[in-house]
């Protein structure tokens, strides 16, 4: 091995020791809690992820003993995570033995030759539910002394310095805001100054005519004129001081700005590293993985001179390891299959860092393998209980491929030491979102897969779009915002009970931000809409807000240890006026929006001035039947909204006002009988007329319909348009 290779390996080992030390501390704390309070589902999931990531890091630096132990330990935790077995006291103690062994190896102290293998076998046996005897206790690891001459600066110290520099940056923003208000204050004197010049002649004439007035009037008017002169002199003095303060404020703001930017720039330069540190050791890892899986791979790396925040690169190390492992194990075909399909025997993986703008970059990972099988993912999702067959059938190709980010879902036919546990891509998405970025996926069968990770260059500051909604101010990461729009209210249309916007050949769903956050109140004016086009997980959607305040660079403050993860929030920031503003989490916004329904947008659409049309809701999972019923009822003059199943109908009823419900019985997620029973049990909806239109025509079905509270029960086989309309007219 050459000297450079040795130096590289040492750097990688140093990085691993730091990362592993942090993960082992988390594992130790979690297992200590298990001995007292037992193992909960969330803590098992957390421990599983830590062990999984530790295994990947050990593989990257070639520490096979730690990798083998973590893999066996992962098998036990994976079985508990899947509820296949319970983490009994004996299994918790076995996990503690595994932790001690990994700590021992991490400290550079070798185990006995057969001790590690025996522990791995016991962990695998325990994962299969077999009873095992606990091994002899591994002695506590002894910390090794630091090498002489080595100096290490704590990253926490650097983070603290950066925190203080960010506070200085906040003071700069506040100084700029004060300087702006001082300029506005000085400018406010100008109208008065103009009026004074216009009235100066009249005052002079009044002074000249004082002697012509009676004594009493002369003294009173003279007092008023003297007061006016004094007031004018005071205003002139205030105007002069305002101009002086405005100049001083501007000078102070400029000085603080220069000092702040210089200090932040220097500190960030300490934390900025070339992208090549991200890929150090990965080419060797890829070749090792290829050899183990019987494949041939060429890895191309580009753009590694790009300077990125060290903290982001540290987080991306695990992400890139997962992506490359998946590319080798899942993406690339064997040489024989590639040649049979007309491809070169050697598969190609490309890693590229691209600067998108002054404050963000893209990490692109591409392979020319077989692509992601949407059908396989849907089948796995149904088998795992993540989707019903009906839901899987309605997914598009792109939606099906994005199932790869669901935790516990893998297309691998078996679990290997490379992959197959369905956790890696969930970790990738979680890390990217935590960094304030977004991930996009492109895959074509037989042509390969490409992951686009869009991320900020620094964790300290990034650009955000500032909006006001429901009398509150929010910041949204600019990385997630594709466009800001102002459109007439008529641009919003209702398509299949979903407020939507047609834009450049695309039909985009629209939600009010107030509804997504549960704030209440309608957004936008009656004449003009203010809209944000966002993109999350490759899915575009539109948020309706009250007001767009602009975009600006913000400093990001976390929510503290007490609030490590709050739904909808990435953190908070202070604006220049001292206002504390929450930074919204785009991924959470999209997930919440999918569960909101039409919300206030649907209600506003149904509240046109002078409108007296009765509103009906159709719940029907069949597209054909839904369209037929909608056409019949709209032709009869009713305003009609639709829902794809009972649960969507229930959400629509809770969000908006309807005069009657027409529902099928057999529907996914919630059938018509359950929906009707829930309506009758709700205090606000108990009196709503419900017409069940169904193919179930037995006496038992009719009896059940009446039992749950249906107002009318019509059978599709004998269905006539007039009978439906007559039933509705009688009921409303």
N, C-alpha and C positions, 0 to 999 in steps of 0.2 A: 504494500500500500504506500502510495506516495505521501510526502509531507503534507501536501494540500488536502489529501483525503483524510489524513489523521486530524488535521486542524478542523475540517468540516465536521467530522464525527464528534470531536470534542465540543464544538459549538452546539450541535444538536443535542448531545447528552446534557449539557448545561441547561438548555431550554426545557428538556424533558424533566430534569430533576426539579425545576421550579414548578412546572405544571403539575407533575405527579405529587409533589409535596402538598400543593393546595387541594388536589382531589382526595388524597389520602386523609387529610384533616377533615374534610366533609364526610368521608366514609366513616371515620372513627367516631365523629359526633353522632351521626345517624344511628350507628350500631349501639352506641351507649344509650341513646334514647329508647331503642328497641328493647333493651334489657329491662327498662323501667315501665314503659307504657305499651309495649307491643308494636308490631309492624302494621302500619296503615297502608291502604292502597296507594296513596300519593307518595308516601315515603319509599315504598318498594319501587315505584316508577322512577323516583329521583335517584335512588341508589343504583338501579339498573342502568340508567343513563351515565352516571359517573363511571361505573365499571366498564361500560361499553366504550366510552371516550378514552379511558385509561388504557384499554387494550389497543385501541387504534394508535395512540401516541407511542406505546411500547413497540408496536410493529414498525412504526416509522423510523425508529432509531435502532432497530434490530435486537431488542431485548426479548428474546424468545421465551425465557423462563417466566417473566412477568406476563407476557402475552398469553401463554398457555394457562397460567393460573387464572387470569381474568376471564378467559374464554369459558373455563369450567365453572367458575363462580357465576358468570353471566347465565349459564344454563340453569342453575338453581334459581336465580332471581327471576329469570324469564318464565319458568314454570309457575312461580308464585304470582308473578305479574299477570299471567293468563288464568289465574284462579284454578290451576290444576292441582295445587297442593298448598298447604298452610305453612306459614313460617313459624314452626314450633320453636320452643326454647332450644331444642337440640340443633335445629337448622340455623338458628340465629348464632349459636355458639360456633357452629361449623363456619359460618361467615366470618366470625371474629378470628378464627384460625387462619382463614384465607387472607384477611387483612394483615395479620401479623406476618404472614409469609411474604406478602407483597412489600410490606414496609421493610422487612429484612433484606429483600433483594434490592429495593430502592436505595438502601443505605450502602449497597455494595458488598454485602456480606452473604456469601454463598450458603445455600442449604445443603444438607446431606444429599448424596446422589439419588437415593430413592425416595427421599422425603417429599419433594415437590410432586413427583409422579403419583405417589400414594394419595396426597391431598387432592390432586386433580381427579383421580378415580373416585374418591369419596364424594366430592362435589357432584360429579356426573351421576353417581348412584343416587344421591339424595335428590337430584333433579328428576329422576325417574320414580321417585316415591319410595325407594328402598330404604330400609333401616340401616344405619351405618354407626359404627363405633367411632367416637371422637378420637382424632389423632393426638399424639403427645404435643403438649403446648410448645409453640415456637417461642424461643426467648425474645425479649424485646430488642428491637434494632438499636444499635449504638451509633450515634451520629459521628460521621467522619470529620476530622478537622479540615478547615479551609487550607488550600495550598498557599505557601508563603508568597508574598508579593501580589496576591490577588485582591483587588478592591472592587466591591460591588455596591452600587448606589441603589437604595430601595426604590422600587417603582412607586410605592406609596408616597415617599417623600416628593418625588417628581409630580405626582398627582396633586399633592397638597399645594405645591408651588403653582401648579397650573390653575388650581382652584382659586388661589388668591389673585392670580393674573386675570382670571375670568371676572372676579369681583371688580377689579380695576376696569375691565372692559365694560362692566355694567355701569360703573360711575361715569365712564366716557359717554355711554348712551344717555344717561340722565343729564349730564352736562350739556350735551347737544340739544336735548329737549328743553332745558332751561334757557339756553341761548336762543332757541327758536321762539319761545314765549316772550323773551325780552325784546326781540326784534318786533314781534307783533305788538307788544305793549308800546314801544316807541312809535311805531307807525300809527297807533290809535290816536296820537296827538295831532296828526296832520289835518284832519277835517276841522278841528277846533282852530288851528292856526289859520286855515283858509278863511273861516268865518270871521275871525278877528280882523283880518286885513279888509274884508268887505265892510265891516261895521265901524272901522276906525274913523271914517269921515263923519258918520252920524254922531259919534261920541264927541268929536272935536266941535261940531256945531252946537251940541247941547252945552258944552262948557262955555262957548262964546255967548250963549243966550241966557246964562244964569242971572246976570245983573238985571235983566228985564223982568224977572219974576218977582212976585211978592216975597217978603223976607222968609216967611214960614216955608213956602214951597221951595225957595232957593236953597235953604239949609238942608231940607229933606233930600232934594235931588242931588245936591253936592255930596251928601253922605253916600248916596247910592253910587254916584260916579266914582268917588274915591274907592269904594269897596270893589267896584268892577276893575279899576286900575290895579288895585292890590292883588285881586284874584288872578288877573291876567299875568302879573309878574310872577306869582306863585306857579301858575301853569307853565310859564316859560321856563322857570327853574326846574320843575318836574320833568318837562320835556327834555331839557338839556341833560339832566341826570339819567333819564331813561336811555337816551342815545349813548351816554358814556357807559352805563351798565350793559347795554346790548353789545357794545364793542368789547368790553372786558369779558363778558360771558362767552363771546365768540372766540376771543383769544384763549381763555381757559379751556374751552371745549376742544380747540385745535391742539393745544399743548397736551391735554389728557389723551386725545386721540392718538397723537404721535407716540407718546410714552407707552400707552396701552398696546398699540399695534406692534411696537418694537419689542416689548416684553413678551407678549403672547407669541410673536413670531419666533423669538429666540427659544422660548420654552417648547414651543411646538416643534422647532427644528431638532431639539433634543429627542423628542418622542417620534419624529418622522424617520422612517427607515425605508430603504429601497425595497421594492417588491420582491427582489431576489431572495430576501430572507424568508419570504413565505414559501418558496418552492425548494429551499435547501433540503437535500435528502430525499425529496419526493421522486426524482427520476430513478434512484436505486430502489425505492419501495415499489414503484410501478413495475420495474423489471422483475423483482422478486415475486410479486403477485402474478405476473404473467407466467413465470416459470412454474409456479404452483398450480395454475389452472390450465397449463398446456397451451398457452396462447403466445403469439408474438406481437409486440407492441412497440410503436415509435411514439415518444412523447416530445412534442414541440412546445417550447415556452417562449413567450414574447412579452415585451413591454415591462420588463422587470426593473427598469430604471425609475419607474414612477414612485414618487415619495408618498407614503401613506402613514397615517398615525399608527404607532407601534401597537397600541391597544386594539385597534381594528385588525391588524395583521395577526396578533395573538389569537383573537377569536376565530379568524378565518382559517387558521391552521387546521383545526378540527373539521371545518366545513370542507376545505379542499381535499383533505384526506378521505372523507366520506364520498365525495364526488368522484375522485379518481378510483377508489375501490369499486364503486358501483359501475363505473365505466368499464373496468377490466372484467369484473365478474358477471355483470348483467348485460352491458352494452355490446362489447365486442364478441364476435363469433369465433369459433375455432378456425384455424387456418384452412382445414378441409372444407368447412361450410362456406367460408369466404371465397375460396377459389371456385367452389361449385356455383356460387351466385355471381361470378364474374368480378369479384373484388380481389385486390392484392392480398396475399396471405398475411401480410403484416398490417395489423390494425393501427389506426392513427388517432391519437388523443392530443388535442391542442388546448393549452392554457394561455390566456392572454389578459393583460391588464391594460385598460384603455381609459384615458382621462376624458370624461364627458363634458366637464365644465370646470370653473375655478374651484368648486368645492365638492365635486363628486366624481366617482369613477365607476367603471364596470369591470367585474371579474367574469370572464367568459370561459366556460369549460365545454369543449365540443368533442364528440367522438363520431366515427363513421361506421358504427355498428348497426345492429338490427333494429334500433329504435324501441320505443315503449309500446307494448301491446295493450291497447285500450280494452280489448275483450278479456284478456287475462286479468287485468286490474279489476274490472267490474266483477268478474267471477270470484276473485279473491275477496273483494269487499262484501259481496253477498254472503259468501261462506263464513266470513268473520263477523257477520251481523251488523256491519257498518251501514249497509243499504238493503232495502227490500228489492226483490227482482223488478218490481214495477218502477221504482226510483232509478235503478241501474239502467233500465231500458230507455228512460227519457234523457240520459246524459249524452251530450255531444262528444265528439272525439277528443276535443281539447279538455272538456270537463272530466272525462274519464282518465286522461293522462295525469291530470292534477291530483288524482287520488293517491299518487305516489307519495304525497306529502302527509298522508294520514298516518298517525302513529299506529304501529302494529300491523301495517299492511306491507307485504313484500311479494314480488312476483317470483321469487326464488322457490323452486320446488322443494328444497331442503335447506336446513340450517347448516352452514359451513363455518369455518373459522374466518372466512372473508366477509360473508354477509348472510342475509336471509331472515334476520329477526325483525325487519320492518321498522327499524328505529332511526336509521341514518338520515333519511330525507326529512323526517320530522324534526330532527335536531338541526339540520341545515336551515329549514324555514324559520325555526324558532330563533336561531342566532342572527340571521339576516334581519328579521323584524326587530329584534332587540337592539340592533345597531342603527335602527331608523332607516333601513333600506327595504328593497323589494326584490323578489326573485321571479323571473319569467322562464317558461319552459317551451321549447320548440322540439318536436320529434316527428319524424316521418318513418313509417315502416320500411325497413331495409336500407334507409339512408342515414340513420344516425340520430343523435340527440344533442341538443345544445342548451345549457343552463346559462342564463344571463343574470348576474347578481349586480344590482345597482346600489351603490353604497356611498356614504359621505367619506371624504378624504380625512376628516378629523372628527373625533367625538366631542370636541369642545364647543364648536359652533357649526351651525349649518343654516341654510336659508329656509324660511318658512313663510307660508301664506297666512296672513292674519285676517280673520273673519269675525263678524259679530252676529250672534244668533240668540234669540230669546233673551235679549238684554245682557248677554254674556259675551266675552271675547275669548277666542280660541286661536291656537296656532296649529297648522297642519304642515308636516314636512313637505317641502317643495318637490322632493324626489317622487312623491306619490301623486302629485298634481300635474296632469297633462295640459289642461287648459282652464282658463277662467272665462266665463261667458255671461253676457247680459242679453236676454232674449225677451220678446213679448210673451205675455202670459198664454197666448193661444198656441205657442210652440209646444206646450205640454199636452200630451194626448193619453187617453186611457186605452190600453191594449191588453185584453185578457185580464182585466181587473188590476192592471199594473200601470201606474203613471209612468209614461215613457217619453223619450225625446229622440226624434229622428235627426241624426247628425252625420253628414258626409257618408250616406249610404249605410249607416249603422243605426239600429234601434237600441237605445240604452235605457236601462231602468233608472228611475229617479226616486230618491227618498229625501224627505226633509230632515236636515241635520237635527232639528229639535226632536223629531220622532225617534231617530236612531239613539239619541242620548237620553230619551225619556224626559225631556224638559217641558213638553207641552207647548202650546202656542203655535200658530201658523207662521210660515216663513214667506218672505217676499211680499211685494205689493200686488194689487190687482192688475196693474198695467205692465209691470216689468219683473222678470225673474233674474236673480243673481245665482249663477250655477257654477259648481266646481266639477270638472271631469277628472276623476281619479282612476288609477289602475292598480289593482292589488291581485297578486297571484295570476297575472295575465288577464284578469277580468276587468273591463272598464265599467264604471258606474258613475252616476251623477248625484251630487248632493246639492240641495236647495238651501241657501242661507239668506239671512236678512240683508247683510251688507258685507262688501269686500273692502277691507281697510288697506290692502296693499301687501307687499312682501318685503321682508328685511332679514338681515342676518341676526340670529338670536344665539344667546348662550344657553346651554342645556343644563338644567339642574335636576338631579334624580330626586326621588320622593323620600329618600331616607331608608334606613334598615327596616323601619316599621311598616313601610309600604313598598316592598320590593317589586310587586307586580299588581297593578290596579287596572282592571278592565277599562279599555278605551284610552288609557293614558300612557304616553312614553316618558313623560317628565313634566317639567314646568320651566317657565322663563319669566324674567322681569323685563317689561318694556321700559322705554326711556322715561316714561312718566311715573315709573314706580309701580305700575299695575302688574300684579302676579297673574300670569296667563297659563292655563294648562296646554300642554302639547298633546294633540290627539294621536292615537295609534291607528293608522290607516287599515291595518289588517283586522283589528277588532271592530272598526266601524263597518267594514264590509260584512263580517260575520253577523253582527247585530242587525244590520239592515235586512238580511235575508229572513230574519224572524219577525220583522216589524209589520209587514203588510203595507197597505196603501197609506194608512195613517191619516194625517191631517190633509194630505193632498187629495185623497178620495173624498173626504168630507167637504173640502172647499169646492171640488168639482160639482158636488151635488147641491150646492147652495147658491146657485145662480139667482140674481134678483128676480123676484116675481115667479120663480119656478114652483109649480104645484104638482109636478109629475111624481107619481109614487115610485119608490125605489125598491127593486126586487133583487135578491141574491140567488144565484144558481150555484149549487155544489154538485159537480159531476166530473168524474175522472175521465170519461170518454170524450175525446175532442169532438167527434161527430155529434154525439148526443148533446153536448154542451152548446155547440154551434146552432143546432136545430132549435133547442129550447130558447136560446137567446134571440134568434130570428123571430120566433113566434111571439114572444113577449114584447120585443121592441116594436114589432109590427102592430101590436095592440096598444101602443102608446106608453108603455112603461119604460122607465129608466132601469137598465139592467147591468149588474156587475156579476162576475163569475169567479169561482174558486175551483181549483183542481182536485181538492179532496176535502174531507170533513175538517181536518185541522186548520187548513187555510181558510175555510169558511168561518170557523169559530173565531179566528183572529180578526177576520174582516168584520164580523158582527160586533166584536168588542171595540173596534176602532171607529166604525161608522154607524150611521143610523139607516135602518132598512125597514120597510113596511111588511115584507113577507119573505120567507125562504122556500125555494124549490130545491129539493135535495134527492139525489140517488141514495140507495141504501148500501150497496157494495162498493166501498171506496177504500184506498190505502190509508194508513196512519190513523184515521178515525172514520167509522162507517156512519151511515145515516141514523141508525137507531141510537148509537152512542151520542151523536151530535144533538139529536132531538132531546134526549134525556138530559144532557148538560144544559141545553137552553131552558128547559122547564125548571131546572134547579137553580137558575140564575135569577136574582131578584130583578135585575134590569131588563132581562130578555124573556121573562116567564110568559108574557102575554103575546109574544111574537107568533103569528100564524106560520105553521110549517106544513108544506105539501110534499109528501114523499111520492116520487115517481120512480118506479122500480120494476124489474123483471120478476121479482119474487112474488108469486101469486097464490101461494098456499094459504089456507085459513090460519095456520099458525103464524105465518109472517104478518098477515093483516092484524091478527090479535096483538102481536108484539108491537106493531106500529101504533096501535091505539093505546096500548099499555104505556109506552114511553111518552105519549102525549102528542102524536101527530094530529094535525087539524084535518087532513085529508090524505087518502092513500089511493094512488092511481097506478094501475098496472100497465106497463109499456106494451104488452102484447095486444091489449084492447084499447090502446091509447088513441084518443082523438083530440085534435086541437081545441075544439069547442068545449070539451069536458074540462080541460085544464083551465081555460079562460073563465068558464063558469064558476069553477071552484074558487079561483082567485077573487073574482068579483064578489062572491058571497062572503069571503073571509075579510076583505078590506074595503 
